[in-house]
Amino acid sequence: MAAELTRITPRDRLLLDLLDQHKTFTTDQLVDLTFGSVGRARARLNTLHSRDILDRFRHYQRPGSQSWRWTLGPVGAALVAAGRGDTLPRPAAVRDATARIAMSPTLSHLLTTNGFFAALTGHARTHGGRLARWWNEARCREAVGTVVRPDGHGVWDDDGRAVPFWLEADLGTETLARVAGKLTGYAALPPVRAYPVLFWLPNTARETNLHAHLARTGVSAGVSVATAAADNAPDGPAGPVWRIVGRPGRVTPADLPVSGDGAPWDG
């Protein structure tokens, strides 16, 4: 560890902090988050892996091969713990944590959520705007308790307009009634946390069906809801891809309504 302290760059430290908070990212997601270039990302990630700062895994896939999923390695986890003044984890415990992530039934959901925020960060690097805040699911629970369970929370700042939001990342595996039912919890949040709720959906058909369902059942008063479909967002979630429930057209995240229907950012 003493030797690594002289070789760890500021970008490496950012990478370790991100993995500590959000568990795992694909190579492409890390390109958006910290590198900006696939070639630079692969070279540095492989170097960090060879020094046990990072660990990685991927599942069998045919044809082709799956992108690597990156996690903290034993040395990286020890560096993070040392920076916080925590007890250094045993290498075996760090390897076990990676194995649990690799075999978790919620891995796809975690990667979808992380990919959403990584795409916003990548857009900010090349087109402007800023992801001013990003909370993982655990941090969201600290803020709202058991009233509702957002997959993430962020604040998108563009041209001086900061828009806070809750994220619901949908894989298309739940019934629409269950998806829409989550809005009851958001309606119960205190005004200071009444941010717009964004549903990031896998495809346009799912989005169309959700809007039809909400048109029949209605949306609780005081809750602003917008949806976007991954297959209809070639430039990612930062573009004009958001369809606000009950309104025509599509807007960017910076144009989402927060006055009246949601609380201003508290940052």
For each residue, the residues with C-beta under 8 A, 3 or more apart:
1: 4 5 75 78 79 82
2: 5 6
3: 6 7
4: 1 7 8 51 53 75 79
5: 1 2 8 79
6: 2 3
7: 3 4
8: 4 5 12 13 53 79
9: 12 13
10: 13 14
11: 14 15 34 35 44
12: 8 9 15 16 44 48 53
13: 8 9 10 16 17
14: 10 11 17 18 34
15: 11 12 18 19 30 33 34 48 54
16: 12 13 19 20 53 72 76 79 80
17: 13 14 20 21 80
18: 14 15 21 22 25 33 34
19: 15 16 22 23 24 25 54 70 71 72 76
20: 16 17 72 77 80
21: 17 18 136 139
22: 18 19 25 110 114 117 136
23: 19 71 101 110 114
24: 19 69 70 71 101 107 110 111 114
25: 18 19 22 29 30 33 69 70 111 114 118
26: 29 30 67 68 69 70 111 115
27: 30 31 38 41 42 45 67 68 70
28: 31 32 38 67
29: 25 26 32 33 111 114 115 118
30: 15 25 26 27 33 34 35 41 45 70 118
31: 27 28 34 35 36 37 38 41 122
32: 28 29 36 118 119 121 122 125
33: 15 18 25 29 30 118 121 122
34: 11 14 15 18 30 31 41
35: 11 30 31 38 40 41 44
36: 31 32 40 122 125 126
37: 31 40 41
38: 27 28 31 35 41 42
39: 42 43
40: 35 36 37 43 44
41: 27 30 31 34 35 37 38 44 45
42: 27 38 39 45 46
43: 39 40 46 47
44: 11 12 35 40 41 47 48
45: 27 30 41 42 48 49 54 56 68 70
46: 42 43 49 50
47: 43 44 50 51
48: 12 15 44 45 51 53 54 73 76
49: 45 46 52 53 54 55 56 73
50: 46 47
51: 4 47 48 73 75
52: 49 55 73 74 75 76 91
53: 4 8 12 16 48 49 72 73 75 76 79
54: 15 19 45 48 49 70 71 72 73 76
55: 49 52 70 71 72 73 74 76 94 95 98
56: 45 49 68 69 70 71
57: 68 69 71 98 99 101 102
58: 61 65 66 67 68 69
59: 66 102
60: 66
61: 58 64 65 66
62:
63:
64: 61
65: 58 61
66: 58 59 60 61
67: 26 27 28 58
68: 26 27 45 56 57 58
69: 24 25 26 56 57 58 101 102 107 111
70: 19 24 25 26 27 30 45 54 55 56
71: 19 23 24 54 55 56 57 97 98 101
72: 16 19 20 53 54 55 76 77 80 94 97 98
73: 48 49 51 52 53 54 55 76 77 94
74: 52 55 77 78 89 91 94 95
75: 1 4 51 52 53 78 79
76: 16 19 48 52 53 54 55 72 73 79 80
77: 20 72 73 74 80 81 89 94 97
78: 1 74 75 81 82 88 89
79: 1 4 5 8 16 53 75 76 82 83
80: 16 17 20 72 76 77 83 84
81: 77 78 84 86 87 88 89
82: 1 78 79 85 86 88
83: 79 80
84: 80 81
85: 82
86: 81 82
87: 81
88: 78 81 82
89: 74 77 78 81 93 94
90: 93 94
91: 52 74 94 95
92: 95 96
93: 89 90 96 97
94: 55 72 73 74 77 89 90 91 97 98
95: 55 74 91 92 98 99
96: 92 93 99 100
97: 71 72 77 93 94 100 101
98: 55 57 71 72 94 95 101 102
99: 57 95 96 102 103
100: 96 97 103 104
101: 23 24 57 69 71 97 98 104 107 110
102: 57 59 69 98 99 107
103: 99 100 107
104: 100 101 107 110
105:
106: 109 110
107: 24 69 101 102 103 104 110 111
108: 111 112 171
109: 106 112 113 151 169 171
110: 22 23 24 101 104 106 107 113 114
111: 24 25 26 29 69 107 108 114 115
112: 108 109 115 116 169 171 200
113: 109 110 116 117 137 151 152 167 169
114: 22 23 24 25 29 110 111 117 118
115: 26 29 111 112 118 119
116: 112 113 119 120 152 167 169 200 237
117: 22 113 114 120 121 131 134 152 154 167
118: 25 29 30 32 33 114 115 121 122
119: 32 115 116 122 123 236 237 238
120: 116 117 123 124 129 131 154 156 236 237 238 253
121: 32 33 117 118 124 125 131
122: 31 32 33 36 118 119 125 126 236
123: 119 120 126 127 129 235 236 238 239
124: 120 121 127 128 129 130 131 238
125: 32 36 121 122
126: 36 122 123
127: 123 124 238
128: 124 158
129: 120 123 124 156 157 158 238 254
130: 124 156 157 158
131: 117 120 121 124 134 154 155 156 157
132: 154 155 156 157 162 265 267
133: 153 154 155 164 265 267
134: 117 131 152 153 154
135: 139 140 143 152 153 154
136: 21 22 139 140 152
137: 113 140 141 149 150 151 152
138: 141 142
139: 21 135 136 142 143 153
140: 135 136 137 143 144 149 150 151 152 153 166
141: 137 138 144 145 146 149
142: 138 139
143: 135 139 140 153 193
144: 140 141 147 148 150 189 193
145: 141
146: 141 149
147: 144 185 188 189
148: 144 166 182 185 186 188 189
149: 137 140 141 146 182 185
150: 137 140 144 153 166 167 168
151: 109 113 137 140 167 168 169
152: 113 116 117 134 135 136 137 140 166 167 169
153: 133 134 135 139 140 143 150 164 165 166 167 195
154: 117 120 131 132 133 134 135 164 165 167
155: 131 132 133 162 163 164 165 265 267
156: 120 129 130 131 132 162 163 165 238 253 254
157: 129 130 131 132 160 161 162 163 254
158: 128 129 130 161 163 252 253 254
159: 254
160: 157
161: 157 158 254
162: 132 155 156 157 264 265 267
163: 155 156 157 158 196 253 254 256 258 265
164: 133 153 154 155 195 196 258 262 263 264 265 266
165: 153 154 155 156 195 196 197 198 253 256
166: 140 148 150 152 153 186 195 196 197 198
167: 113 116 117 150 151 152 153 154 198 200
168: 150 151 179 182 197 198 199 200
169: 109 112 113 116 151 152 200
170: 174 179 199 200 201 202 206
171: 108 109 112 202
172: 201 202 203 206
173:
174: 170 178 179
175: 178 179
176: 179 180 209 210 213
177: 180 181 213
178: 174 175 181 182
179: 168 170 174 175 176 182 199 210
180: 176 177 183 210 213 214 217
181: 177 178 184
182: 148 149 168 178 179 185 186 197
183: 180 186 187 197 219 220 223 225
184: 181 187 188 220
185: 147 148 149 182 188 189
186: 148 166 182 183 189 194 197 220 223
187: 183 184 220 221 222 223
188: 147 148 184 185
189: 144 147 148 185 186 193 194
190: 193 194
191: 194 263
192: 263 266
193: 143 144 189 190 263
194: 186 189 190 191 222 223 261 262 263
195: 153 164 165 166 258 262 263
196: 163 164 165 166 224 225 226 256 257 258 261 262
197: 165 166 168 182 183 186 223 224 225 226
198: 165 166 167 168 225 226 227 228 237 242 253 256
199: 168 170 179 207 210 225 226 227 228
200: 112 116 167 168 169 170 227 228 230 237
201: 170 172 206 207 210 227 228 229 230
202: 170 171 172 206 229 230 231
203: 172 206 207 229 230 231 232
204: 207 208 229 231 232
205: 208 209
206: 170 172 201 202 203 209 210 229
207: 199 201 203 204 210 211 227 228 229 232 243
208: 204 205 211 212
209: 176 205 206 212 213
210: 176 179 180 199 201 206 207 213 214 227
211: 207 208 214 215 227 243 245
212: 208 209 215 216
213: 176 177 180 209 210 216 217
214: 180 210 211 217 218 219 225 245
215: 211 212
216: 212 213
217: 180 213 214
218: 214
219: 183 214 223 225 245 246
220: 183 184 186 187 223
221: 187
222: 187 194 261
223: 183 186 187 194 197 219 220 261
224: 196 197 244 256 257 258 261 262
225: 183 196 197 198 199 214 219 244 245
226: 196 197 198 199 242 243 244 245 251 256
227: 198 199 200 201 207 210 211 242 243 245
228: 198 199 200 201 207 232 233 237 241 242 243 250
229: 201 202 203 204 206 207 232 233 241
230: 200 201 202 203 233
231: 202 203 204
232: 203 204 207 228 229 241
233: 228 229 230 236 237 239 241
234: 239
235: 123 238 239 241
236: 119 120 122 123 233 239
237: 116 119 120 198 200 228 233 241 242 253
238: 119 120 123 124 127 129 156 235 252 253
239: 123 233 234 235 236 252
240: 250 251 252 255
241: 228 229 232 233 235 237 250 252
242: 198 226 227 228 237 250 251 252 253 255 256
243: 207 211 226 227 228 247 249 250
244: 224 225 226 247 251 256 257
245: 211 214 219 225 226 227
246: 219
247: 243 244
248:
249: 243
250: 228 240 241 242 243
251: 226 240 242 244 255 256
252: 158 238 239 240 241 242 255 256
253: 120 156 158 163 165 198 237 238 242 256
254: 129 156 157 158 159 161 163
255: 240 242 251 252
256: 163 165 196 198 224 226 242 244 251 252 253
257: 196 224 244 260 261 262
258: 163 164 195 196 224 261 262 263 264 265
259: 262 264
260: 257
261: 194 196 222 223 224 257 258
262: 164 194 195 196 224 257 258 259
263: 164 191 192 193 194 195 258 266
264: 162 164 258 259
265: 132 133 155 162 163 164 258
266: 164 192 263
267: 132 133 155 162
